Amino acid sequence: MFPLPVGEGWGEGEHAAPVVVPETLKESLTVKDFPTRLPVFEPEADHLGRYCQVLTQQLISGSLTTDVERVIQNLPGERVSFYADTLKMPRWLRTDEGVIELLA
């Protein structure tokens, strides 16, 4: 099996929705070599802490300065990149014996 981080948008437990890939995309998500890199979401701790502070302040005050806007934009941008990487990552590995599903 291909290891995936739990709770990173793939669903958890018995309520998790299966990942359905359209047939037209399967070939583009099939590789001959095992992937060397997995998508990872690892924001810096101080950036995440500052982001949470700014969001809390924003919720309390209702105002939005340029500095606050800049801080708020960074983390969602990283999340979008992470999800884009997970959507584009290979799902199947082509071997001499056939095709193996990497995600199960």
Secondary structure, DSSP 8 states (H G I E B T S, - for coil): -----TTSSS--GGG-------HHHHGGGEESS--S--------HHHHHHHHHHHHHHHHH----HHHHHHHHHHHHHHHHHHHHHHHS--EEEETTEEEES--
